[in-house]
């Protein structure tokens, strides 16, 4: 993936928020083109402002509900950082991401490391905080759009089930369960990709 980014890749960030991750990567990989989508007008405006302050010409931000994504076979890399569980219809978003990727494209997802079973999270000292975030923000964002309301702590089991059913991919989970798959292959380890991207950014 690093070679692709250095040579010139097309990269999509789903739920880019204020665009900081896309801006950092656009700076680190000037030959690549980055596209950030988010339905938050304030977030997109912040991303555009920061990109101008960084004198970037290879990143674009757009106010868009990713449920409406229509791109096909376009991106070498799609990224979603702590955002899939916020989507109104996450399975629709996952299928559209799969459609938007090139045949050898890669999807990089980061989400909260937790179990889908509440009793398995009780010993986690962060559990009260995570469930508070979930009920006061993440579930609310999704349900306000008549969505699925997964919440912050949707967990590994549900994520695996959704990816297996909708994207035919089996995921490996790390801290904050960093996960990646290629459209052509069923599974790719993220360990080297993660360290390299951090090194470049």
N, C-alpha and C positions, 0 to 999 in steps of 0.2 A: 504493500500500500504506500509506503514512504516513497518508493521509486515513482509510482504513479503521481503522487502529489508534487514531487519535485519536477517531474516532466510536464505536468499539466493535466489535472483531473477536473471533472465537474462534480461539485460537492453540494449536497442539500442538507440543511439543518432544519429538522422538524421542531416546532415550538421553540424558536430561537431566543425568546425573551428579549433581553436588551442587547443581544447580538455579540456579546463579548467573546464567546468561544469562536464564532465564525471570524470575527475581526482578528483575533490572535492568529488563527490558522491562515487567514488570508495574508497576513504580514509574513508569516513563516514560510509560506509556499506561494510566492508571487506569480508563478506560472499557472497556478490553478485558479479556477473560477468558483466562487462560493455564493450560494443562495440561501437566505434565511427567511423562513415563513413563521408568522405568529399572528394570532387574531387580536393581540393587544396593540392598539395604536400607539400608546405610550412607549411600549417596549420597542417597537419598530423604529419610532422616531429617535429613541436613545441609541439604537444600533447604527442608524444612518449618521447621527451626530458624531459618534465615536469614530466611525470609519473615515469621516471627513477630517477629523482631528489627527488621525493616523495617516492621512494622505493615501488612502487605499483606493485603488481603481478596479479591483478584482473581486469585489463583494457587493451584493445587492440584497436589500431587505424589502419584504412585501407583506402587507396586512392580508392574511389569508387563513381561512379555516382549512386545515389540511384534509378534512373530510372531502373537500372539493378538488383535491389534487388530480390533475388529468395528464401529467407527464408520463411518457412511456419510453422505456429503454434509453434513458437520458443520463443518469448519474453513475459515476464510478463509486461514489461513497455517499451514503445517507446516514445522518447522525440524529440521535434523540437522547438528550441528556435530562433525565429525571422528568420526563414529560408524557410518556405514553399513558401512564395511569390517569393523567388529567384530561385526556381526550373524551369527547362526548361518546363517540363510538370507536373504541380503540381497535376493534377487529377490522373495521372499514379502513382505518388509517394504516394498519399494518399491511393489508392487502394492497393498498395504493402505493405504499413504499416499495413493496416487492415489484409492482408493475413499473414503477419509475426507475428502478435500477437496471443497469445494463446486465447482460447475461453473466459477466464475471464481476459484477458490482458487489460491494460489501455494505452491510448494515451494521452500524455500531450503536449499541444502546447501553445506557447507564440508568439504573434505577435503584431503589432502596433495598438493601439486603434484609429481608424479613421472610417469615413463613406466611403462607395463606391461612394457616391455622392459628387462631388467637392464642391458644394455650401454649404453643411453642415459642411465643414471643414474650411471655410473662417475665422470664428471667433477664430479658434484655433491658439494661438500665435506660435506654432511649425509648422504650416502648410507649410510655405516657406521652412523650413529646411527639412521637410519630403519629400516634392515634389522634392527638390534638390537631396536628397539621391536617390529618386526613379528614376529620369531621368538620373542621372550621374553614378549610380552604379547598383541598383537592377534590373531595367528593362534591362539595358545593359547586365548584366550577363546572364539573361535568353534569351534575343533575340540573343545574340552571339552564342547560342546553338540551334538556330531556335526554340526557346521556346515560351511560351505564353505571356511573358513579363508583368506579373501582376503588378509588382512594389511594393514599400513600402506601398503605401496607397490603397491597394486592398480593404480593409475595411470589416466591420462586415457583411454587406449584402451579398457580394460575398462569404465570407467564410462560412456563414450559408448555402447558396445555394449549395456550393460544398460539404460540409459535409453531408447535407441532401440527396443529390443525390447519392454520391459515397460511403458514409460510413453509411448512414441511422442513423445519429446521429444529435441531435439538441443541439446546444452549448449554454452555458451561458457565457457572456463576463464580464470581470472585467477590471481594469486598465491594459493597454497593452493586453487586452482581453485574460487573462489566461483561458484556456479551457481544459476540459478533458472529455473523455467518455470511457466506457468499451465496449469491443467487444460484450459482452452478453447483457448489459443494454444500453438503449438509452441515458441516461444522468446521470452524477455524478458530484456533486459540488466539486470544487477544493479547496475551502477555507481552509479546515483542512489539506489537503495534502500539500498545499503550505507552510503553517506556520510550519508544521512538518519538511519538507525537509530543509527549511532554518535553523531551530533550529539544525538539525543534522549536516549540512554542515558549 
